[in-house]
């Protein structure tokens, strides 16, 4: 009985860890640089937003600014 319980617990933990990793990976990085030219897209340092408010306007759950 103990072997089945350990297997079930291990399986549940593995599924939870994979789910957490997927949730973390789902977010995007939004770049902000006060010295960036206006009209950036925030997708890379080269195209960073100039203002934090611009990044906050497009961010969604899980994103990193």
LUMLUMDREN-2810 file (N, C-alpha, C; in Angstrom, 1 decimal):
<atoms>
<atom><aa>X</aa><ch>A</ch><at>N</at><xx>0.8</xx><yy>-1.2</yy><zz>0.0</zz></atom>
<atom><aa>X</aa><ch>A</ch><at>CA</at><xx>0.0</xx><yy>0.0</yy><zz>0.0</zz></atom>
<atom><aa>X</aa><ch>A</ch><at>C</at><xx>0.9</xx><yy>1.3</yy><zz>0.0</zz></atom>
<atom><aa>X</aa><ch>A</ch><at>N</at><xx>2.0</xx><yy>1.2</yy><zz>0.7</zz></atom>
<atom><aa>X</aa><ch>A</ch><at>CA</at><xx>2.8</xx><yy>2.4</yy><zz>0.8</zz></atom>
<atom><aa>X</aa><ch>A</ch><at>C</at><xx>3.5</xx><yy>2.7</yy><zz>-0.5</zz></atom>
<atom><aa>X</aa><ch>A</ch><at>N</at><xx>3.8</xx><yy>1.7</yy><zz>-1.3</zz></atom>
<atom><aa>X</aa><ch>A</ch><at>CA</at><xx>4.4</xx><yy>1.9</yy><zz>-2.6</zz></atom>
<atom><aa>X</aa><ch>A</ch><at>C</at><xx>3.4</xx><yy>2.6</yy><zz>-3.6</zz></atom>
<atom><aa>X</aa><ch>A</ch><at>N</at><xx>2.1</xx><yy>2.3</yy><zz>-3.5</zz></atom>
<atom><aa>X</aa><ch>A</ch><at>CA</at><xx>1.2</xx><yy>3.0</yy><zz>-4.4</zz></atom>
<atom><aa>X</aa><ch>A</ch><at>C</at><xx>1.0</xx><yy>4.4</yy><zz>-3.9</zz></atom>
<atom><aa>X</aa><ch>A</ch><at>N</at><xx>1.0</xx><yy>4.7</yy><zz>-2.7</zz></atom>
<atom><aa>X</aa><ch>A</ch><at>CA</at><xx>0.8</xx><yy>6.0</yy><zz>-2.2</zz></atom>
<atom><aa>X</aa><ch>A</ch><at>C</at><xx>2.0</xx><yy>6.9</yy><zz>-2.6</zz></atom>
<atom><aa>X</aa><ch>A</ch><at>N</at><xx>3.2</xx><yy>6.3</yy><zz>-2.5</zz></atom>
<atom><aa>X</aa><ch>A</ch><at>CA</at><xx>4.4</xx><yy>7.1</yy><zz>-2.9</zz></atom>
<atom><aa>X</aa><ch>A</ch><at>C</at><xx>4.4</xx><yy>7.4</yy><zz>-4.4</zz></atom>
<atom><aa>X</aa><ch>A</ch><at>N</at><xx>3.9</xx><yy>6.4</yy><zz>-5.2</zz></atom>
<atom><aa>X</aa><ch>A</ch><at>CA</at><xx>3.9</xx><yy>6.6</yy><zz>-6.6</zz></atom>
<atom><aa>X</aa><ch>A</ch><at>C</at><xx>2.9</xx><yy>7.7</yy><zz>-7.0</zz></atom>
<atom><aa>X</aa><ch>A</ch><at>N</at><xx>1.7</xx><yy>7.6</yy><zz>-6.3</zz></atom>
<atom><aa>X</aa><ch>A</ch><at>CA</at><xx>0.7</xx><yy>8.6</yy><zz>-6.6</zz></atom>
<atom><aa>X</aa><ch>A</ch><at>C</at><xx>1.2</xx><yy>10.0</yy><zz>-6.2</zz></atom>
<atom><aa>X</aa><ch>A</ch><at>N</at><xx>1.8</xx><yy>10.1</yy><zz>-5.0</zz></atom>
<atom><aa>X</aa><ch>A</ch><at>CA</at><xx>2.3</xx><yy>11.4</yy><zz>-4.5</zz></atom>
<atom><aa>X</aa><ch>A</ch><at>C</at><xx>3.4</xx><yy>11.9</yy><zz>-5.5</zz></atom>
<atom><aa>X</aa><ch>A</ch><at>N</at><xx>4.3</xx><yy>11.1</yy><zz>-6.0</zz></atom>
<atom><aa>X</aa><ch>A</ch><at>CA</at><xx>5.3</xx><yy>11.5</yy><zz>-6.9</zz></atom>
<atom><aa>X</aa><ch>A</ch><at>C</at><xx>4.7</xx><yy>11.9</yy><zz>-8.2</zz></atom>
<atom><aa>X</aa><ch>A</ch><at>N</at><xx>3.7</xx><yy>11.2</yy><zz>-8.7</zz></atom>
<atom><aa>X</aa><ch>A</ch><at>CA</at><xx>3.0</xx><yy>11.6</yy><zz>-9.9</zz></atom>
<atom><aa>X</aa><ch>A</ch><at>C</at><xx>2.3</xx><yy>13.0</yy><zz>-9.8</zz></atom>
<atom><aa>X</aa><ch>A</ch><at>N</at><xx>1.7</xx><yy>13.2</yy><zz>-8.7</zz></atom>
<atom><aa>X</aa><ch>A</ch><at>CA</at><xx>1.0</xx><yy>14.4</yy><zz>-8.5</zz></atom>
<atom><aa>X</aa><ch>A</ch><at>C</at><xx>2.0</xx><yy>15.6</yy><zz>-8.4</zz></atom>
<atom><aa>X</aa><ch>A</ch><at>N</at><xx>3.1</xx><yy>15.4</yy><zz>-7.7</zz></atom>
<atom><aa>X</aa><ch>A</ch><at>CA</at><xx>4.1</xx><yy>16.4</yy><zz>-7.6</zz></atom>
<atom><aa>X</aa><ch>A</ch><at>C</at><xx>4.7</xx><yy>16.7</yy><zz>-8.9</zz></atom>
<atom><aa>X</aa><ch>A</ch><at>N</at><xx>5.0</xx><yy>15.7</yy><zz>-9.8</zz></atom>
<atom><aa>X</aa><ch>A</ch><at>CA</at><xx>5.5</xx><yy>15.9</yy><zz>-11.1</zz></atom>
<atom><aa>X</aa><ch>A</ch><at>C</at><xx>4.6</xx><yy>16.8</yy><zz>-12.0</zz></atom>
<atom><aa>X</aa><ch>A</ch><at>N</at><xx>3.3</xx><yy>16.4</yy><zz>-11.9</zz></atom>
<atom><aa>X</aa><ch>A</ch><at>CA</at><xx>2.3</xx><yy>17.2</yy><zz>-12.7</zz></atom>
<atom><aa>X</aa><ch>A</ch><at>C</at><xx>2.2</xx><yy>18.6</yy><zz>-12.2</zz></atom>
<atom><aa>X</aa><ch>A</ch><at>N</at><xx>2.3</xx><yy>18.8</yy><zz>-10.9</zz></atom>
<atom><aa>X</aa><ch>A</ch><at>CA</at><xx>2.2</xx><yy>20.2</yy><zz>-10.4</zz></atom>
<atom><aa>X</aa><ch>A</ch><at>C</at><xx>3.5</xx><yy>21.0</yy><zz>-10.8</zz></atom>
<atom><aa>X</aa><ch>A</ch><at>N</at><xx>4.6</xx><yy>20.4</yy><zz>-10.7</zz></atom>
<atom><aa>X</aa><ch>A</ch><at>CA</at><xx>5.8</xx><yy>21.1</yy><zz>-11.1</zz></atom>
<atom><aa>X</aa><ch>A</ch><at>C</at><xx>5.9</xx><yy>21.5</yy><zz>-12.6</zz></atom>
<atom><aa>X</aa><ch>A</ch><at>N</at><xx>5.4</xx><yy>20.6</yy><zz>-13.4</zz></atom>
<atom><aa>X</aa><ch>A</ch><at>CA</at><xx>5.3</xx><yy>20.9</yy><zz>-14.9</zz></atom>
<atom><aa>X</aa><ch>A</ch><at>C</at><xx>4.3</xx><yy>22.0</yy><zz>-15.1</zz></atom>
<atom><aa>X</aa><ch>A</ch><at>N</at><xx>3.2</xx><yy>22.0</yy><zz>-14.4</zz></atom>
<atom><aa>X</aa><ch>A</ch><at>CA</at><xx>2.2</xx><yy>23.1</yy><zz>-14.5</zz></atom>
<atom><aa>X</aa><ch>A</ch><at>C</at><xx>2.8</xx><yy>24.4</yy><zz>-14.1</zz></atom>
<atom><aa>X</aa><ch>A</ch><at>N</at><xx>3.5</xx><yy>24.4</yy><zz>-13.0</zz></atom>
<atom><aa>X</aa><ch>A</ch><at>CA</at><xx>4.1</xx><yy>25.7</yy><zz>-12.5</zz></atom>
<atom><aa>X</aa><ch>A</ch><at>C</at><xx>5.1</xx><yy>26.2</yy><zz>-13.6</zz></atom>
<atom><aa>X</aa><ch>A</ch><at>N</at><xx>5.9</xx><yy>25.3</yy><zz>-14.1</zz></atom>
<atom><aa>X</aa><ch>A</ch><at>CA</at><xx>6.9</xx><yy>25.7</yy><zz>-15.1</zz></atom>
<atom><aa>X</aa><ch>A</ch><at>C</at><xx>6.2</xx><yy>26.3</yy><zz>-16.4</zz></atom>
<atom><aa>X</aa><ch>A</ch><at>N</at><xx>5.1</xx><yy>25.7</yy><zz>-16.8</zz></atom>
<atom><aa>X</aa><ch>A</ch><at>CA</at><xx>4.4</xx><yy>26.2</yy><zz>-17.9</zz></atom>
<atom><aa>X</aa><ch>A</ch><at>C</at><xx>3.8</xx><yy>27.6</yy><zz>-17.7</zz></atom>
<atom><aa>X</aa><ch>A</ch><at>N</at><xx>3.3</xx><yy>27.8</yy><zz>-16.5</zz></atom>
<atom><aa>X</aa><ch>A</ch><at>CA</at><xx>2.8</xx><yy>29.1</yy><zz>-16.1</zz></atom>
<atom><aa>X</aa><ch>A</ch><at>C</at><xx>3.9</xx><yy>30.1</yy><zz>-16.1</zz></atom>
<atom><aa>X</aa><ch>A</ch><at>N</at><xx>5.0</xx><yy>29.8</yy><zz>-15.6</zz></atom>
<atom><aa>X</aa><ch>A</ch><at>CA</at><xx>6.1</xx><yy>30.8</yy><zz>-15.6</zz></atom>
<atom><aa>X</aa><ch>A</ch><at>C</at><xx>6.6</xx><yy>31.1</yy><zz>-17.0</zz></atom>
<atom><aa>X</aa><ch>A</ch><at>N</at><xx>6.7</xx><yy>30.1</yy><zz>-17.8</zz></atom>
<atom><aa>X</aa><ch>A</ch><at>CA</at><xx>7.2</xx><yy>30.2</yy><zz>-19.2</zz></atom>
<atom><aa>X</aa><ch>A</ch><at>C</at><xx>6.2</xx><yy>31.0</yy><zz>-20.1</zz></atom>
<atom><aa>X</aa><ch>A</ch><at>N</at><xx>4.9</xx><yy>31.0</yy><zz>-19.7</zz></atom>
<atom><aa>X</aa><ch>A</ch><at>CA</at><xx>3.9</xx><yy>31.7</yy><zz>-20.5</zz></atom>
<atom><aa>X</aa><ch>A</ch><at>C</at><xx>4.1</xx><yy>33.2</yy><zz>-20.5</zz></atom>
<atom><aa>X</aa><ch>A</ch><at>N</at><xx>4.7</xx><yy>33.8</yy><zz>-19.5</zz></atom>
<atom><aa>X</aa><ch>A</ch><at>CA</at><xx>4.8</xx><yy>35.2</yy><zz>-19.5</zz></atom>
<atom><aa>X</aa><ch>A</ch><at>C</at><xx>5.9</xx><yy>35.7</yy><zz>-20.4</zz></atom>
<atom><aa>X</aa><ch>A</ch><at>N</at><xx>5.8</xx><yy>37.0</yy><zz>-20.9</zz></atom>
<atom><aa>X</aa><ch>A</ch><at>CA</at><xx>6.8</xx><yy>37.6</yy><zz>-21.8</zz></atom>
<atom><aa>X</aa><ch>A</ch><at>C</at><xx>7.6</xx><yy>38.6</yy><zz>-21.0</zz></atom>
<atom><aa>X</aa><ch>A</ch><at>N</at><xx>8.8</xx><yy>38.9</yy><zz>-21.5</zz></atom>
<atom><aa>X</aa><ch>A</ch><at>CA</at><xx>9.6</xx><yy>40.0</yy><zz>-21.0</zz></atom>
<atom><aa>X</aa><ch>A</ch><at>C</at><xx>9.3</xx><yy>41.2</yy><zz>-21.7</zz></atom>
<atom><aa>X</aa><ch>A</ch><at>N</at><xx>9.0</xx><yy>42.3</yy><zz>-21.1</zz></atom>
<atom><aa>X</aa><ch>A</ch><at>CA</at><xx>8.8</xx><yy>43.6</yy><zz>-21.7</zz></atom>
<atom><aa>X</aa><ch>A</ch><at>C</at><xx>9.9</xx><yy>44.5</yy><zz>-21.3</zz></atom>
<atom><aa>X</aa><ch>A</ch><at>N</at><xx>10.6</xx><yy>45.1</yy><zz>-22.2</zz></atom>
<atom><aa>X</aa><ch>A</ch><at>CA</at><xx>11.8</xx><yy>45.9</yy><zz>-22.0</zz></atom>
<atom><aa>X</aa><ch>A</ch><at>C</at><xx>11.5</xx><yy>47.4</yy><zz>-21.9</zz></atom>
<atom><aa>X</aa><ch>A</ch><at>N</at><xx>12.1</xx><yy>48.1</yy><zz>-20.9</zz></atom>
<atom><aa>X</aa><ch>A</ch><at>CA</at><xx>11.9</xx><yy>49.5</yy><zz>-20.8</zz></atom>
<atom><aa>X</aa><ch>A</ch><at>C</at><xx>13.2</xx><yy>50.1</yy><zz>-20.6</zz></atom>
<atom><aa>X</aa><ch>A</ch><at>N</at><xx>13.5</xx><yy>51.2</yy><zz>-21.3</zz></atom>
<atom><aa>X</aa><ch>A</ch><at>CA</at><xx>14.8</xx><yy>51.9</yy><zz>-21.2</zz></atom>
<atom><aa>X</aa><ch>A</ch><at>C</at><xx>14.5</xx><yy>53.4</yy><zz>-21.4</zz></atom>
<atom><aa>X</aa><ch>A</ch><at>N</at><xx>14.8</xx><yy>54.2</yy><zz>-20.4</zz></atom>
<atom><aa>X</aa><ch>A</ch><at>CA</at><xx>14.6</xx><yy>55.6</yy><zz>-20.4</zz></atom>
<atom><aa>X</aa><ch>A</ch><at>C</at><xx>15.3</xx><yy>56.3</yy><zz>-21.6</zz></atom>
<atom><aa>X</aa><ch>A</ch><at>N</at><xx>16.4</xx><yy>55.7</yy><zz>-22.1</zz></atom>
<atom><aa>X</aa><ch>A</ch><at>CA</at><xx>17.1</xx><yy>56.3</yy><zz>-23.2</zz></atom>
<atom><aa>X</aa><ch>A</ch><at>C</at><xx>16.7</xx><yy>55.7</yy><zz>-24.6</zz></atom>
<atom><aa>X</aa><ch>A</ch><at>N</at><xx>15.7</xx><yy>54.9</yy><zz>-24.6</zz></atom>
<atom><aa>X</aa><ch>A</ch><at>CA</at><xx>15.3</xx><yy>54.3</yy><zz>-25.9</zz></atom>
<atom><aa>X</aa><ch>A</ch><at>C</at><xx>14.6</xx><yy>55.3</yy><zz>-26.7</zz></atom>
<atom><aa>X</aa><ch>A</ch><at>N</at><xx>14.6</xx><yy>55.2</yy><zz>-28.0</zz></atom>
<atom><aa>X</aa><ch>A</ch><at>CA</at><xx>13.9</xx><yy>56.1</yy><zz>-28.9</zz></atom>
<atom><aa>X</aa><ch>A</ch><at>C</at><xx>12.4</xx><yy>55.9</yy><zz>-28.7</zz></atom>
<atom><aa>X</aa><ch>A</ch><at>N</at><xx>11.6</xx><yy>56.9</yy><zz>-28.9</zz></atom>
<atom><aa>X</aa><ch>A</ch><at>CA</at><xx>10.1</xx><yy>56.8</yy><zz>-28.8</zz></atom>
<atom><aa>X</aa><ch>A</ch><at>C</at><xx>9.6</xx><yy>55.8</yy><zz>-29.8</zz></atom>
<atom><aa>X</aa><ch>A</ch><at>N</at><xx>8.5</xx><yy>55.3</yy><zz>-29.6</zz></atom>
<atom><aa>X</aa><ch>A</ch><at>CA</at><xx>7.8</xx><yy>54.3</yy><zz>-30.5</zz></atom>
<atom><aa>X</aa><ch>A</ch><at>C</at><xx>8.4</xx><yy>52.9</yy><zz>-30.5</zz></atom>
<atom><aa>X</aa><ch>A</ch><at>N</at><xx>9.0</xx><yy>52.5</yy><zz>-29.3</zz></atom>
<atom><aa>X</aa><ch>A</ch><at>CA</at><xx>9.5</xx><yy>51.1</yy><zz>-29.2</zz></atom>
<atom><aa>X</aa><ch>A</ch><at>C</at><xx>8.3</xx><yy>50.2</yy><zz>-29.0</zz></atom>
<atom><aa>X</aa><ch>A</ch><at>N</at><xx>8.6</xx><yy>48.9</yy><zz>-29.2</zz></atom>
<atom><aa>X</aa><ch>A</ch><at>CA</at><xx>7.6</xx><yy>47.8</yy><zz>-29.0</zz></atom>
<atom><aa>X</aa><ch>A</ch><at>C</at><xx>7.8</xx><yy>47.1</yy><zz>-27.7</zz></atom>
<atom><aa>X</aa><ch>A</ch><at>N</at><xx>9.0</xx><yy>47.2</yy><zz>-27.0</zz></atom>
<atom><aa>X</aa><ch>A</ch><at>CA</at><xx>9.2</xx><yy>46.5</yy><zz>-25.8</zz></atom>
<atom><aa>X</aa><ch>A</ch><at>C</at><xx>9.6</xx><yy>45.1</yy><zz>-25.9</zz></atom>
<atom><aa>X</aa><ch>A</ch><at>N</at><xx>9.8</xx><yy>44.6</yy><zz>-27.1</zz></atom>
<atom><aa>X</aa><ch>A</ch><at>CA</at><xx>10.1</xx><yy>43.2</yy><zz>-27.3</zz></atom>
<atom><aa>X</aa><ch>A</ch><at>C</at><xx>11.6</xx><yy>42.8</yy><zz>-27.1</zz></atom>
<atom><aa>X</aa><ch>A</ch><at>N</at><xx>12.5</xx><yy>43.8</yy><zz>-27.3</zz></atom>
<atom><aa>X</aa><ch>A</ch><at>CA</at><xx>14.0</xx><yy>43.6</yy><zz>-27.1</zz></atom>
<atom><aa>X</aa><ch>A</ch><at>C</at><xx>14.5</xx><yy>44.9</yy><zz>-26.5</zz></atom>
<atom><aa>X</aa><ch>A</ch><at>N</at><xx>15.8</xx><yy>44.8</yy><zz>-26.1</zz></atom>
<atom><aa>X</aa><ch>A</ch><at>CA</at><xx>16.4</xx><yy>46.1</yy><zz>-25.6</zz></atom>
<atom><aa>X</aa><ch>A</ch><at>C</at><xx>16.5</xx><yy>47.1</yy><zz>-26.7</zz></atom>
<atom><aa>X</aa><ch>A</ch><at>N</at><xx>16.8</xx><yy>46.6</yy><zz>-27.9</zz></atom>
<atom><aa>X</aa><ch>A</ch><at>CA</at><xx>16.9</xx><yy>47.6</yy><zz>-29.0</zz></atom>
<atom><aa>X</aa><ch>A</ch><at>C</at><xx>15.6</xx><yy>48.2</yy><zz>-29.4</zz></atom>
<atom><aa>X</aa><ch>A</ch><at>N</at><xx>14.5</xx><yy>47.6</yy><zz>-29.0</zz></atom>
<atom><aa>X</aa><ch>A</ch><at>CA</at><xx>13.1</xx><yy>48.2</yy><zz>-29.3</zz></atom>
<atom><aa>X</aa><ch>A</ch><at>C</at><xx>12.3</xx><yy>48.4</yy><zz>-28.0</zz></atom>
<atom><aa>X</aa><ch>A</ch><at>N</at><xx>13.1</xx><yy>48.7</yy><zz>-26.9</zz></atom>
<atom><aa>X</aa><ch>A</ch><at>CA</at><xx>12.4</xx><yy>48.9</yy><zz>-25.6</zz></atom>
<atom><aa>X</aa><ch>A</ch><at>C</at><xx>11.5</xx><yy>50.1</yy><zz>-25.6</zz></atom>
<atom><aa>X</aa><ch>A</ch><at>N</at><xx>10.5</xx><yy>50.0</yy><zz>-24.7</zz></atom>
<atom><aa>X</aa><ch>A</ch><at>CA</at><xx>9.6</xx><yy>51.1</yy><zz>-24.5</zz></atom>
<atom><aa>X</aa><ch>A</ch><at>C</at><xx>10.5</xx><yy>52.2</yy><zz>-23.8</zz></atom>
<atom><aa>X</aa><ch>A</ch><at>N</at><xx>10.1</xx><yy>53.4</yy><zz>-24.0</zz></atom>
<atom><aa>X</aa><ch>A</ch><at>CA</at><xx>10.8</xx><yy>54.5</yy><zz>-23.3</zz></atom>
<atom><aa>X</aa><ch>A</ch><at>C</at><xx>10.3</xx><yy>54.8</yy><zz>-21.9</zz></atom>
<atom><aa>X</aa><ch>A</ch><at>N</at><xx>9.0</xx><yy>54.6</yy><zz>-21.8</zz></atom>
<atom><aa>X</aa><ch>A</ch><at>CA</at><xx>8.3</xx><yy>54.9</yy><zz>-20.5</zz></atom>
<atom><aa>X</aa><ch>A</ch><at>C</at><xx>7.6</xx><yy>53.6</yy><zz>-19.9</zz></atom>
<atom><aa>X</aa><ch>A</ch><at>N</at><xx>7.8</xx><yy>53.5</yy><zz>-18.6</zz></atom>
<atom><aa>X</aa><ch>A</ch><at>CA</at><xx>7.2</xx><yy>52.4</yy><zz>-17.9</zz></atom>
<atom><aa>X</aa><ch>A</ch><at>C</at><xx>5.7</xx><yy>52.3</yy><zz>-18.0</zz></atom>
<atom><aa>X</aa><ch>A</ch><at>N</at><xx>5.0</xx><yy>53.4</yy><zz>-18.1</zz></atom>
<atom><aa>X</aa><ch>A</ch><at>CA</at><xx>3.6</xx><yy>53.4</yy><zz>-18.3</zz></atom>
<atom><aa>X</aa><ch>A</ch><at>C</at><xx>3.2</xx><yy>52.7</yy><zz>-19.6</zz></atom>
<atom><aa>X</aa><ch>A</ch><at>N</at><xx>4.0</xx><yy>52.8</yy><zz>-20.6</zz></atom>
<atom><aa>X</aa><ch>A</ch><at>CA</at><xx>3.7</xx><yy>52.2</yy><zz>-21.9</zz></atom>
<atom><aa>X</aa><ch>A</ch><at>C</at><xx>3.7</xx><yy>50.6</yy><zz>-21.7</zz></atom>
<atom><aa>X</aa><ch>A</ch><at>N</at><xx>4.7</xx><yy>50.2</yy><zz>-21.0</zz></atom>
<atom><aa>X</aa><ch>A</ch><at>CA</at><xx>4.8</xx><yy>48.7</yy><zz>-20.7</zz></atom>
<atom><aa>X</aa><ch>A</ch><at>C</at><xx>3.7</xx><yy>48.3</yy><zz>-19.8</zz></atom>
<atom><aa>X</aa><ch>A</ch><at>N</at><xx>3.3</xx><yy>49.0</yy><zz>-18.8</zz></atom>
<atom><aa>X</aa><ch>A</ch><at>CA</at><xx>2.2</xx><yy>48.6</yy><zz>-17.9</zz></atom>
<atom><aa>X</aa><ch>A</ch><at>C</at><xx>0.9</xx><yy>48.6</yy><zz>-18.7</zz></atom>
<atom><aa>X</aa><ch>A</ch><at>N</at><xx>0.8</xx><yy>49.4</yy><zz>-19.7</zz></atom>
<atom><aa>X</aa><ch>A</ch><at>CA</at><xx>-0.5</xx><yy>49.4</yy><zz>-20.5</zz></atom>
<atom><aa>X</aa><ch>A</ch><at>C</at><xx>-0.7</xx><yy>48.1</yy><zz>-21.3</zz></atom>
<atom><aa>X</aa><ch>A</ch><at>N</at><xx>0.4</xx><yy>47.4</yy><zz>-21.6</zz></atom>
<atom><aa>X</aa><ch>A</ch><at>CA</at><xx>0.3</xx><yy>46.3</yy><zz>-22.5</zz></atom>
<atom><aa>X</aa><ch>A</ch><at>C</at><xx>0.6</xx><yy>45.0</yy><zz>-21.7</zz></atom>
<atom><aa>X</aa><ch>A</ch><at>N</at><xx>1.0</xx><yy>45.0</yy><zz>-20.5</zz></atom>
<atom><aa>X</aa><ch>A</ch><at>CA</at><xx>1.4</xx><yy>43.8</yy><zz>-19.8</zz></atom>
<atom><aa>X</aa><ch>A</ch><at>C</at><xx>0.2</xx><yy>43.0</yy><zz>-19.4</zz></atom>
<atom><aa>X</aa><ch>A</ch><at>N</at><xx>0.4</xx><yy>41.7</yy><zz>-19.3</zz></atom>
<atom><aa>X</aa><ch>A</ch><at>CA</at><xx>-0.6</xx><yy>40.8</yy><zz>-18.8</zz></atom>
<atom><aa>X</aa><ch>A</ch><at>C</at><xx>-0.1</xx><yy>39.9</yy><zz>-17.7</zz></atom>
<atom><aa>X</aa><ch>A</ch><at>N</at><xx>-0.9</xx><yy>39.1</yy><zz>-17.1</zz></atom>
<atom><aa>X</aa><ch>A</ch><at>CA</at><xx>-0.5</xx><yy>38.3</yy><zz>-16.0</zz></atom>
<atom><aa>X</aa><ch>A</ch><at>C</at><xx>0.7</xx><yy>37.4</yy><zz>-16.4</zz></atom>
<atom><aa>X</aa><ch>A</ch><at>N</at><xx>1.7</xx><yy>37.4</yy><zz>-15.6</zz></atom>
<atom><aa>X</aa><ch>A</ch><at>CA</at><xx>2.9</xx><yy>36.5</yy><zz>-15.9</zz></atom>
<atom><aa>X</aa><ch>A</ch><at>C</at><xx>4.0</xx><yy>37.2</yy><zz>-16.6</zz></atom>
<atom><aa>X</aa><ch>A</ch><at>N</at><xx>3.7</xx><yy>38.4</yy><zz>-17.1</zz></atom>
<atom><aa>X</aa><ch>A</ch><at>CA</at><xx>4.8</xx><yy>39.2</yy><zz>-17.8</zz></atom>
<atom><aa>X</aa><ch>A</ch><at>C</at><xx>5.8</xx><yy>39.7</yy><zz>-16.8</zz></atom>
<atom><aa>X</aa><ch>A</ch><at>N</at><xx>7.0</xx><yy>39.9</yy><zz>-17.3</zz></atom>
<atom><aa>X</aa><ch>A</ch><at>CA</at><xx>8.0</xx><yy>40.5</yy><zz>-16.5</zz></atom>
<atom><aa>X</aa><ch>A</ch><at>C</at><xx>8.5</xx><yy>41.8</yy><zz>-17.2</zz></atom>
<atom><aa>X</aa><ch>A</ch><at>N</at><xx>8.5</xx><yy>42.9</yy><zz>-16.4</zz></atom>
<atom><aa>X</aa><ch>A</ch><at>CA</at><xx>8.9</xx><yy>44.2</yy><zz>-17.0</zz></atom>
<atom><aa>X</aa><ch>A</ch><at>C</at><xx>10.3</xx><yy>44.5</yy><zz>-16.4</zz></atom>
</atoms>
